[in-house]
Amino acid sequence: MVNDVPGFVTARTIAMIINEAYFAFGDKVSSQADIDIAMKLGTNYPYGPFEWAKKIGLKNVHSLLQILSTNDERYTISPTLEEVYKREL
C-alpha cells in the first residue's frame, strides 16, 4: 500500500535513479553516456538516467526531489544535479 504523497512510486523511483546517477557522475565514476549505457544494458531500462532526466525535464526531477527531501533525507539532491539545474535556469 502506497500513501497518497507527491511522487507516487514510479516517479519517486525514477527520480532517485536520476539523482544517484548524478552522484556517480559527480564522483567521476563514469561519463553520463556510459552511465546511461550501463543502466540500459544492466537493467534493461528503455532509457538511462540522464536520458530520463532530459525526457522528464530536470526541473521536474529537481522539484520532486526537493519536496520529498523535506521529509526524508534519502531524497537529498545531488550537488551535481543541483549545479546542472541552476545552470539551466
C-alpha positions in Angstrom: 0.0 0.0 0.0 1.4 3.4 -1.0 0.3 6.6 0.7 -1.0 9.4 -1.5 2.0 11.6 -1.4 4.0 13.6 -4.0 5.8 11.4 -6.5 3.9 8.1 -6.1 6.0 5.0 -6.8 7.2 5.3 -10.4 8.1 9.0 -10.3 10.0 8.5 -7.0 11.9 5.6 -8.2 13.0 7.3 -11.5 13.9 10.5 -9.6 16.1 8.5 -7.2 17.8 6.7 -10.1 18.5 10.0 -11.8 19.7 11.5 -8.5 22.0 8.6 -7.9 23.4 8.8 -11.4 24.2 12.5 -10.8 26.0 11.4 -7.5 28.0 8.9 -9.5 28.8 11.4 -12.3 29.8 14.0 -9.7 32.2 11.5 -8.1 33.7 10.9 -11.6 32.7 7.2 -11.6 31.9 7.4 -15.3 30.6 9.7 -18.1 26.9 10.4 -18.5 26.8 8.4 -21.7 28.5 5.4 -20.1 26.1 5.5 -17.1 23.2 5.6 -19.5 24.5 2.6 -21.4 25.3 0.7 -18.2 21.8 1.2 -16.9 20.1 0.2 -20.2 22.2 -2.9 -20.6 22.4 -3.9 -17.0 18.8 -3.3 -16.0 17.1 -3.4 -19.4 15.6 0.0 -18.8 14.4 1.8 -22.0 16.4 4.9 -21.1 19.4 5.7 -19.0 19.1 8.0 -16.0 20.4 11.1 -17.9 18.1 10.3 -20.8 15.2 10.0 -18.4 16.1 13.4 -16.9 16.1 15.0 -20.3 12.8 13.5 -21.3 11.1 14.3 -17.9 12.8 17.6 -17.5 15.4 18.3 -14.9 13.2 21.0 -13.4 10.5 18.3 -12.7 13.0 15.9 -11.2 14.6 18.6 -9.1 11.1 19.8 -7.9 10.0 16.3 -6.9 13.3 15.6 -5.0 13.1 18.9 -3.3 9.6 18.1 -2.0 10.4 14.6 -1.0 13.7 15.6 0.8 11.8 17.8 3.2 10.5 14.6 4.9 13.2 12.1 4.1 16.9 12.8 3.7 17.5 10.0 1.3 16.0 12.2 -1.3 18.6 14.9 -0.8 19.5 16.4 -4.2 23.0 15.5 -5.5 25.3 18.6 -5.6 26.0 17.9 -9.2 22.3 17.7 -10.1 21.8 21.0 -8.2 24.6 22.6 -10.1 23.4 21.5 -13.5 19.8 22.5 -12.6 21.0 26.0 -11.6 22.9 26.4 -14.9 19.8 25.5 -16.9 17.8 28.3 -15.3 
